Amino acid sequence: MKKLFEINPALDRAACARRFAERGRVQVRDVLTPETAEEVAGILRRRTRWGLATRGGDGEATPPVSLRAHELAAPGGGERANKAALAAHAASARGDYGFRFAHYPMVDALQNRWEPDGPHELLLEYLNAPDFLQLARDVTGIDSLVKADGQATLYAPNHYLGRHIDSHVAEGWRIAYVLNFAPQDWHPDWGGYLLFLDDEGDVVEGFRPRFNALNLFAVPQSHLVSYVPPFAPLGRLAITGWLRDR
């Protein structure tokens, strides 16, 4: 039987752990076997019904907006999407927190049975399986990691994720992860970089979207995903989420 998700047995976990210990973040390249990386990428490219995630400001008064694919296709769906996107852009123009990207929230899909026994449920199961969790423990040195949430994400032209820190420590968030499946030839001019900032707003490190690369970083930590310009191709694919200790 063809495997869907298999950790690359040749990974140098000790080297990745040293890098993480030095900086609180690391990019683990070639994290899956080539065959299973292509399988996951195929699910994201061809079997994911993308919705839209936006946010237009900080605080409880401006909660995130999530529109499912069928809501976008329904009458008035385009208008709702445009309104939400404009609110995100206006917030970002003020210097407030904003974002806009396509997504498929896999935890919500599982809990609400959007696609029972579909491939995204299986992917979420693999992310919570011993092999992936142990890789995260080995690299981060945090033995208390017990579960992962996750969403499929697509950064297409005009998409971005504003600067924030992921401060939900009380909810058990310890490590943020980005499992990348961007095209192999992703060019720096196309944006979509995961950038880390210091207290003065200077970029101290950036990770290029690389096919079959896993970004792990401790939270809270100031970061963003840089704007994807209109001329970029479609698109920066990934599975993203948080590894939790409860």
Phi and psi in degrees as GROMACS dihedral restraints (atoms count N, CA, C in turn):
[ dihedral_restraints ]
;  ai    aj    ak    al  type     phi  dphi    fc
    3     4     5     6     1   -68.2    20    10
    4     5     6     7     1   133.1    20    10
    6     7     8     9     1   -83.5    20    10
    7     8     9    10     1   147.6    20    10
    9    10    11    12     1   -96.9    20    10
   10    11    12    13     1   -29.9    20    10
   12    13    14    15     1  -151.0    20    10
   13    14    15    16     1   111.0    20    10
   15    16    17    18     1  -140.2    20    10
   16    17    18    19     1   125.9    20    10
   18    19    20    21     1   -68.1    20    10
   19    20    21    22     1   138.0    20    10
   21    22    23    24     1   -64.5    20    10
   22    23    24    25     1   118.4    20    10
   24    25    26    27     1   -70.4    20    10
   25    26    27    28     1   -14.0    20    10
   27    28    29    30     1   -89.9    20    10
   28    29    30    31     1     3.9    20    10
   30    31    32    33     1   -59.8    20    10
   31    32    33    34     1   139.8    20    10
   33    34    35    36     1   -91.3    20    10
   34    35    36    37     1    85.4    20    10
   36    37    38    39     1   -65.1    20    10
   37    38    39    40     1   -34.4    20    10
   39    40    41    42     1   -65.0    20    10
   40    41    42    43     1   -41.1    20    10
   42    43    44    45     1   -66.1    20    10
   43    44    45    46     1   -40.8    20    10
   45    46    47    48     1   -64.2    20    10
   46    47    48    49     1   -39.0    20    10
   48    49    50    51     1   -65.6    20    10
   49    50    51    52     1   -38.5    20    10
   51    52    53    54     1   -64.2    20    10
   52    53    54    55     1   -43.0    20    10
   54    55    56    57     1   -62.3    20    10
   55    56    57    58     1   -44.3    20    10
   57    58    59    60     1   -62.9    20    10
   58    59    60    61     1   -41.9    20    10
   60    61    62    63     1   -62.4    20    10
   61    62    63    64     1   -33.2    20    10
   63    64    65    66     1   -73.2    20    10
   64    65    66    67     1   -38.0    20    10
   66    67    68    69     1  -124.8    20    10
   67    68    69    70     1   -11.0    20    10
   69    70    71    72     1    77.6    20    10
   70    71    72    73     1    16.0    20    10
   72    73    74    75     1  -163.8    20    10
   73    74    75    76     1   154.4    20    10
   75    76    77    78     1  -161.3    20    10
   76    77    78    79     1   150.7    20    10
   78    79    80    81     1  -110.9    20    10
   79    80    81    82     1   117.9    20    10
   81    82    83    84     1   -95.9    20    10
   82    83    84    85     1   108.6    20    10
   84    85    86    87     1   -87.7    20    10
   85    86    87    88     1   153.2    20    10
   87    88    89    90     1    53.1    20    10
   88    89    90    91     1    48.0    20    10
   90    91    92    93     1   -72.3    20    10
   91    92    93    94     1   -34.4    20    10
   93    94    95    96     1  -103.0    20    10
   94    95    96    97     1   162.4    20    10
   96    97    98    99     1   -64.0    20    10
   97    98    99   100     1   149.4    20    10
   99   100   101   102     1   -54.7    20    10
  100   101   102   103     1   -40.1    20    10
  102   103   104   105     1   -65.0    20    10
  103   104   105   106     1   -44.4    20    10
  105   106   107   108     1   -76.4    20    10
  106   107   108   109     1   -28.7    20    10
  108   109   110   111     1   -61.2    20    10
  109   110   111   112     1   -40.7    20    10
  111   112   113   114     1   -67.4    20    10
  112   113   114   115     1   -35.4    20    10
  114   115   116   117     1   -63.1    20    10
  115   116   117   118     1   -46.3    20    10
  117   118   119   120     1   -65.0    20    10
  118   119   120   121     1   -43.8    20    10
  120   121   122   123     1   -59.3    20    10
  121   122   123   124     1   -38.1    20    10
  123   124   125   126     1   -63.4    20    10
  124   125   126   127     1   -37.3    20    10
  126   127   128   129     1   -64.2    20    10
  127   128   129   130     1   -43.7    20    10
  129   130   131   132     1   -66.1    20    10
  130   131   132   133     1   -39.6    20    10
  132   133   134   135     1   -73.9    20    10
  133   134   135   136     1   -41.2    20    10
  135   136   137   138     1  -116.1    20    10
  136   137   138   139     1   -15.4    20    10
  138   139   140   141     1  -125.1    20    10
  139   140   141   142     1    18.8    20    10
  141   142   143   144     1  -113.1    20    10
  142   143   144   145     1   124.7    20    10
  144   145   146   147     1   -91.6    20    10
  145   146   147   148     1    95.6    20    10
  147   148   149   150     1   -72.4    20    10
  148   149   150   151     1   132.0    20    10
  150   151   152   153     1  -103.7    20    10
  151   152   153   154     1  -163.6    20    10
  153   154   155   156     1  -130.1    20    10
  154   155   156   157     1   132.7    20    10
  156   157   158   159     1  -115.6    20    10
  157   158   159   160     1   129.9    20    10
  159   160   161   162     1  -140.8    20    10
  160   161   162   163     1   161.9    20    10
  162   163   164   165     1  -151.8    20    10
  163   164   165   166     1   141.0    20    10
  165   166   167   168     1  -125.0    20    10
  166   167   168   169     1    52.8    20    10
  168   169   170   171     1   138.6    20    10
  169   170   171   172     1   168.6    20    10
  171   172   173   174     1   -89.0    20    10
  172   173   174   175     1   161.4    20    10
  174   175   176   177     1    85.9    20    10
  175   176   177   178     1   172.2    20    10
  177   178   179   180     1   -68.5    20    10
  178   179   180   181     1   -21.2    20    10
  180   181   182   183     1   -71.9    20    10
  181   182   183   184     1   -17.9    20    10
  183   184   185   186     1  -129.6    20    10
  184   185   186   187     1    71.3    20    10
  186   187   188   189     1   -68.7    20    10
  187   188   189   190     1   161.0    20    10
  189   190   191   192     1   -65.2    20    10
  190   191   192   193     1   152.2    20    10
  192   193   194   195     1  -109.8    20    10
  193   194   195   196     1   131.8    20    10
  195   196   197   198     1  -128.9    20    10
  196   197   198   199     1   118.3    20    10
  198   199   200   201     1  -112.6    20    10
  199   200   201   202     1   128.1    20    10
  201   202   203   204     1   -78.5    20    10
  202   203   204   205     1   166.4    20    10
  204   205   206   207     1   -58.4    20    10
  205   206   207   208     1   -43.1    20    10
  207   208   209   210     1   -69.4    20    10
  208   209   210   211     1   -27.6    20    10
  210   211   212   213     1   -71.4    20    10
  211   212   213   214     1   -35.8    20    10
  213   214   215   216     1   -66.9    20    10
  214   215   216   217     1   -33.9    20    10
  216   217   218   219     1   -82.7    20    10
  217   218   219   220     1   -15.4    20    10
  219   220   221   222     1   -73.6    20    10
  220   221   222   223     1   161.2    20    10
  222   223   224   225     1   -54.4    20    10
  223   224   225   226     1   131.0    20    10
  225   226   227   228     1    84.3    20    10
  226   227   228   229     1    -5.7    20    10
  228   229   230   231     1   -64.6    20    10
  229   230   231   232     1   -41.1    20    10
  231   232   233   234     1   -62.6    20    10
  232   233   234   235     1   -38.5    20    10
  234   235   236   237     1   -66.4    20    10
  235   236   237   238     1   -41.2    20    10
  237   238   239   240     1   -62.0    20    10
  238   239   240   241     1   -42.2    20    10
  240   241   242   243     1   -64.4    20    10
  241   242   243   244     1   -44.1    20    10
  243   244   245   246     1   -63.9    20    10
  244   245   246   247     1   -40.7    20    10
  246   247   248   249     1   -63.0    20    10
  247   248   249   250     1   -43.5    20    10
  249   250   251   252     1   -66.2    20    10
  250   251   252   253     1   -40.3    20    10
  252   253   254   255     1   -65.1    20    10
  253   254   255   256     1   -41.0    20    10
  255   256   257   258     1   -65.2    20    10
  256   257   258   259     1   -35.9    20    10
  258   259   260   261     1   -65.0    20    10
  259   260   261   262     1   -39.7    20    10
  261   262   263   264     1   -63.9    20    10
  262   263   264   265     1   -44.0    20    10
  264   265   266   267     1   -63.7    20    10
  265   266   267   268     1   -40.7    20    10
  267   268   269   270     1   -64.5    20    10
  268   269   270   271     1   -40.6    20    10
  270   271   272   273     1   -63.9    20    10
  271   272   273   274     1   -44.0    20    10
  273   274   275   276     1   -65.0    20    10
  274   275   276   277     1   -35.5    20    10
  276   277   278   279     1   -64.4    20    10
  277   278   279   280     1   -28.6    20    10
  279   280   281   282     1   -81.8    20    10
  280   281   282   283     1    -9.7    20    10
  282   283   284   285     1    90.6    20    10
  283   284   285   286     1     7.9    20    10
  285   286   287   288     1   -85.8    20    10
  286   287   288   289     1   172.2    20    10
  288   289   290   291     1   -73.8    20    10
  289   290   291   292     1   130.7    20    10
  291   292   293   294     1  -151.2    20    10
  292   293   294   295     1   155.7    20    10
  294   295   296   297     1  -156.0    20    10
  295   296   297   298     1   161.8    20    10
  297   298   299   300     1  -156.9    20    10
  298   299   300   301     1   117.0    20    10
  300   301   302   303     1  -161.7    20    10
  301   302   303   304     1   161.8    20    10
  303   304   305   306     1   -83.9    20    10
  304   305   306   307     1   143.9    20    10
  306   307   308   309     1  -152.5    20    10
  307   308   309   310     1   165.1    20    10
  309   310   311   312     1  -137.1    20    10
  310   311   312   313     1   102.6    20    10
  312   313   314   315     1   -74.2    20    10
  313   314   315   316     1   102.1    20    10
  315   316   317   318     1   -68.8    20    10
  316   317   318   319     1   -31.5    20    10
  318   319   320   321     1   -69.3    20    10
  319   320   321   322     1   -45.8    20    10
  321   322   323   324     1   -59.9    20    10
  322   323   324   325     1   -41.3    20    10
  324   325   326   327     1   -62.3    20    10
  325   326   327   328     1   -40.2    20    10
  327   328   329   330     1   -67.7    20    10
  328   329   330   331     1   -48.3    20    10
  330   331   332   333     1   -65.0    20    10
  331   332   333   334     1   -32.5    20    10
  333   334   335   336     1  -103.4    20    10
  334   335   336   337     1     5.5    20    10
  336   337   338   339     1    56.8    20    10
  337   338   339   340     1    50.5    20    10
  339   340   341   342     1   -66.4    20    10
  340   341   342   343     1   -42.3    20    10
  342   343   344   345     1  -138.6    20    10
  343   344   345   346     1    78.3    20    10
  345   346   347   348     1   -54.0    20    10
  346   347   348   349     1   130.0    20    10
  348   349   350   351     1    63.0    20    10
  349   350   351   352     1    21.0    20    10
  351   352   353   354     1   -78.9    20    10
  352   353   354   355     1   175.3    20    10
  354   355   356   357     1   -65.8    20    10
  355   356   357   358     1   -28.8    20    10
  357   358   359   360     1   -70.7    20    10
  358   359   360   361     1   -33.4    20    10
  360   361   362   363     1   -64.4    20    10
  361   362   363   364     1   -38.6    20    10
  363   364   365   366     1   -67.5    20    10
  364   365   366   367     1   -39.9    20    10
  366   367   368   369     1   -60.9    20    10
  367   368   369   370     1   -43.1    20    10
  369   370   371   372     1   -63.4    20    10
  370   371   372   373     1   -35.9    20    10
  372   373   374   375     1   -63.7    20    10
  373   374   375   376     1   -42.2    20    10
  375   376   377   378     1   -64.9    20    10
  376   377   378   379     1   -37.6    20    10
  378   379   380   381     1   -65.1    20    10
  379   380   381   382     1   -22.3    20    10
  381   382   383   384     1  -103.9    20    10
  382   383   384   385     1     7.1    20    10
  384   385   386   387     1   -81.1    20    10
  385   386   387   388     1   159.1    20    10
  387   388   389   390     1   -55.8    20    10
  388   389   390   391     1   -36.7    20    10
  390   391   392   393     1   -61.8    20    10
  391   392   393   394     1   -48.3    20    10
  393   394   395   396     1   -71.5    20    10
  394   395   396   397     1   -43.5    20    10
  396   397   398   399     1   -63.1    20    10
  397   398   399   400     1   -37.2    20    10
  399   400   401   402     1   -69.4    20    10
  400   401   402   403     1   -36.3    20    10
  402   403   404   405     1   -58.6    20    10
  403   404   405   406     1   -46.5    20    10
  405   406   407   408     1   -62.2    20    10
  406   407   408   409     1   -40.5    20    10
  408   409   410   411     1   -65.0    20    10
  409   410   411   412     1   -43.8    20    10
  411   412   413   414     1   -62.3    20    10
  412   413   414   415     1   -39.8    20    10
  414   415   416   417     1   -77.7    20    10
  415   416   417   418     1   -42.7    20    10
  417   418   419   420     1   -87.0    20    10
  418   419   420   421     1   -20.7    20    10
  420   421   422   423     1    77.1    20    10
  421   422   423   424     1    10.1    20    10
  423   424   425   426     1  -101.1    20    10
  424   425   426   427     1    99.1    20    10
  426   427   428   429     1   -74.5    20    10
  427   428   429   430     1   -12.7    20    10
  429   430   431   432     1   -85.6    20    10
  430   431   432   433     1     0.5    20    10
  432   433   434   435     1   -65.6    20    10
  433   434   435   436     1   125.3    20    10
  435   436   437   438     1  -124.1    20    10
  436   437   438   439     1   -16.8    20    10
  438   439   440   441     1  -159.8    20    10
  439   440   441   442     1   162.2    20    10
  441   442   443   444     1  -129.7    20    10
  442   443   444   445     1   139.3    20    10
  444   445   446   447     1   -98.2    20    10
  445   446   447   448     1  -175.5    20    10
  447   448   449   450     1  -179.4    20    10
  448   449   450   451     1   151.5    20    10
  450   451   452   453     1  -142.2    20    10
  451   452   453   454     1   146.5    20    10
  453   454   455   456     1   -81.0    20    10
  454   455   456   457     1   137.6    20    10
  456   457   458   459     1  -131.2    20    10
  457   458   459   460     1   147.5    20    10
  459   460   461   462     1  -136.2    20    10
  460   461   462   463     1   115.4    20    10
  462   463   464   465     1   -98.1    20    10
  463   464   465   466     1   105.5    20    10
  465   466   467   468     1  -100.0    20    10
  466   467   468   469     1   177.5    20    10
  468   469   470   471     1   -51.3    20    10
  469   470   471   472     1   136.4    20    10
  471   472   473   474     1    78.6    20    10
  472   473   474   475     1     8.5    20    10
  474   475   476   477     1   -96.9    20    10
  475   476   477   478     1   154.8    20    10
  477   478   479   480     1  -169.2    20    10
  478   479   480   481     1   168.3    20    10
  480   481   482   483     1  -134.0    20    10
  481   482   483   484     1   115.6    20    10
  483   484   485   486     1   -68.7    20    10
  484   485   486   487     1   166.2    20    10
  486   487   488   489     1   -61.0    20    10
  487   488   489   490     1   133.5    20    10
  489   490   491   492     1  -160.6    20    10
  490   491   492   493     1  -179.6    20    10
  492   493   494   495     1  -125.6    20    10
  493   494   495   496     1    -9.0    20    10
  495   496   497   498     1    56.0    20    10
  496   497   498   499     1    70.1    20    10
  498   499   500   501     1   -96.7    20    10
  499   500   501   502     1    22.2    20    10
  501   502   503   504     1   -84.5    20    10
  502   503   504   505     1    50.8    20    10
  504   505   506   507     1   -62.3    20    10
  505   506   507   508     1   -35.2    20    10
  507   508   509   510     1   -64.0    20    10
  508   509   510   511     1   -22.4    20    10
  510   511   512   513     1   -90.2    20    10
  511   512   513   514     1     5.2    20    10
  513   514   515   516     1    94.2    20    10
  514   515   516   517     1     3.7    20    10
  516   517   518   519     1   -68.4    20    10
  517   518   519   520     1   125.0    20    10
  519   520   521   522     1  -120.9    20    10
  520   521   522   523     1   -41.4    20    10
  522   523   524   525     1  -133.6    20    10
  523   524   525   526     1   129.8    20    10
  525   526   527   528     1   -90.5    20    10
  526   527   528   529     1   145.9    20    10
  528   529   530   531     1  -134.0    20    10
  529   530   531   532     1   149.7    20    10
  531   532   533   534     1  -135.1    20    10
  532   533   534   535     1   112.4    20    10
  534   535   536   537     1   -98.4    20    10
  535   536   537   538     1   104.1    20    10
  537   538   539   540     1   -87.5    20    10
  538   539   540   541     1   140.3    20    10
  540   541   542   543     1  -137.7    20    10
  541   542   543   544     1    36.9    20    10
  543   544   545   546     1   -65.4    20    10
  544   545   546   547     1   158.5    20    10
  546   547   548   549     1   -55.0    20    10
  547   548   549   550     1   147.8    20    10
  549   550   551   552     1   -56.8    20    10
  550   551   552   553     1   -33.1    20    10
  552   553   554   555     1   -97.9    20    10
  553   554   555   556     1    26.8    20    10
  555   556   557   558     1   -56.1    20    10
  556   557   558   559     1   124.0    20    10
  558   559   560   561     1   -94.3    20    10
  559   560   561   562     1   143.8    20    10
  561   562   563   564     1   -55.7    20    10
  562   563   564   565     1   -31.1    20    10
  564   565   566   567     1   -67.4    20    10
  565   566   567   568     1   -14.4    20    10
  567   568   569   570     1   -86.1    20    10
  568   569   570   571     1    -0.8    20    10
  570   571   572   573     1    70.1    20    10
  571   572   573   574     1  -152.9    20    10
  573   574   575   576     1    72.7    20    10
  574   575   576   577     1    16.6    20    10
  576   577   578   579     1   -77.6    20    10
  577   578   579   580     1   143.1    20    10
  579   580   581   582     1   -85.7    20    10
  580   581   582   583     1   112.3    20    10
  582   583   584   585     1  -113.3    20    10
  583   584   585   586     1   139.1    20    10
  585   586   587   588     1  -111.9    20    10
  586   587   588   589     1   137.4    20    10
  588   589   590   591     1  -119.8    20    10
  589   590   591   592     1   149.7    20    10
  591   592   593   594     1   -90.5    20    10
  592   593   594   595     1  -174.0    20    10
  594   595   596   597     1   -67.0    20    10
  595   596   597   598     1   -18.6    20    10
  597   598   599   600     1   -96.6    20    10
  598   599   600   601     1     4.7    20    10
  600   601   602   603     1    85.0    20    10
  601   602   603   604     1     8.4    20    10
  603   604   605   606     1   -82.5    20    10
  604   605   606   607     1   144.1    20    10
  606   607   608   609     1   -75.2    20    10
  607   608   609   610     1   122.2    20    10
  609   610   611   612     1  -103.5    20    10
  610   611   612   613     1   -18.5    20    10
  612   613   614   615     1  -165.7    20    10
  613   614   615   616     1   150.9    20    10
  615   616   617   618     1  -143.2    20    10
  616   617   618   619     1   142.6    20    10
  618   619   620   621     1  -111.3    20    10
  619   620   621   622     1   122.4    20    10
  621   622   623   624     1   -68.5    20    10
  622   623   624   625     1   141.9    20    10
  624   625   626   627     1   -66.3    20    10
  625   626   627   628     1   110.6    20    10
  627   628   629   630     1  -117.2    20    10
  628   629   630   631     1   139.9    20    10
  630   631   632   633     1   -62.3    20    10
  631   632   633   634     1   132.4    20    10
  633   634   635   636     1    62.6    20    10
  634   635   636   637     1    42.0    20    10
  636   637   638   639     1  -123.3    20    10
  637   638   639   640     1   138.0    20    10
  639   640   641   642     1  -109.5    20    10
  640   641   642   643     1   118.0    20    10
  642   643   644   645     1   -92.3    20    10
  643   644   645   646     1   130.4    20    10
  645   646   647   648     1  -126.1    20    10
  646   647   648   649     1   131.9    20    10
  648   649   650   651     1  -150.8    20    10
  649   650   651   652     1   145.0    20    10
  651   652   653   654     1   -71.0    20    10
  652   653   654   655     1   144.6    20    10
  654   655   656   657     1  -120.4    20    10
  655   656   657   658     1   147.8    20    10
  657   658   659   660     1   -78.1    20    10
  658   659   660   661     1   148.0    20    10
  660   661   662   663     1  -162.4    20    10
  661   662   663   664     1   130.2    20    10
  663   664   665   666     1   -69.9    20    10
  664   665   666   667     1   124.9    20    10
  666   667   668   669     1  -157.1    20    10
  667   668   669   670     1   168.9    20    10
  669   670   671   672     1  -157.4    20    10
  670   671   672   673     1   167.8    20    10
  672   673   674   675     1  -112.9    20    10
  673   674   675   676     1   120.9    20    10
  675   676   677   678     1   -68.4    20    10
  676   677   678   679     1   152.6    20    10
  678   679   680   681     1   -56.9    20    10
  679   680   681   682     1   133.7    20    10
  681   682   683   684     1   -93.9    20    10
  682   683   684   685     1   116.8    20    10
  684   685   686   687     1   -73.8    20    10
  685   686   687   688     1   164.8    20    10
  687   688   689   690     1   -60.4    20    10
  688   689   690   691     1   -26.1    20    10
  690   691   692   693     1   -87.7    20    10
  691   692   693   694     1    -2.4    20    10
  693   694   695   696     1   -71.6    20    10
  694   695   696   697     1   151.4    20    10
  696   697   698   699     1   -76.9    20    10
  697   698   699   700     1   171.2    20    10
  699   700   701   702     1   -96.0    20    10
  700   701   702   703     1   117.5    20    10
  702   703   704   705     1  -163.2    20    10
  703   704   705   706     1  -169.9    20    10
  705   706   707   708     1   -88.0    20    10
  706   707   708   709     1    98.9    20    10
  708   709   710   711     1   -92.2    20    10
  709   710   711   712     1   143.0    20    10
  711   712   713   714     1  -164.1    20    10
  712   713   714   715     1   164.3    20    10
  714   715   716   717     1  -113.0    20    10
  715   716   717   718     1   127.3    20    10
  717   718   719   720     1  -130.1    20    10
  718   719   720   721     1   157.7    20    10
  720   721   722   723     1   168.8    20    10
  721   722   723   724     1  -157.8    20    10
  723   724   725   726     1  -131.8    20    10
  724   725   726   727     1   143.5    20    10
  726   727   728   729     1   -97.0    20    10
  727   728   729   730     1   131.9    20    10
  729   730   731   732     1  -120.5    20    10
  730   731   732   733     1   155.7    20    10
  732   733   734   735     1  -102.7    20    10
  733   734   735   736     1     6.0    20    10
